[in-house]
């Protein structure tokens, strides 16, 4: 069976990492995302239906820059459970430059926006109905 590849139209809103609610950011440098090939898979049914969405993931990034899987949760649901599940499934594969406080690497809880976006339509593709209306 051949698996159809879907475009990875997933972006991270990296005005990015927001301190989790209640955390002070004074003197703390937030983690920086190092992962370049995002591990989030667009849910095929939502892709086919041309649905977009955004999930806010709460992550704990440890002092080595790794996501602690048991700490990951949906902080801001998308309204589409498949987007929420896809974001949760990809989170453990993210790598970060750890947060720093006073020069020392520290763990930090952040909220990471994961945006599921459809690729832009190519306006140069001929419309099969153009000229027939």
Secondary structure, DSSP 8 states (H G I E B T S, - for coil): ---------EEEEEEEEEE-TT---TTEE--EE---S------HHHHHTT--EEEEEEEEE-TTSBB-GGG-EEEE--S-HHHHHHHHHHHTT-BEE-EEETTEEE-EEEEEEEEE------TTS--TTTT--
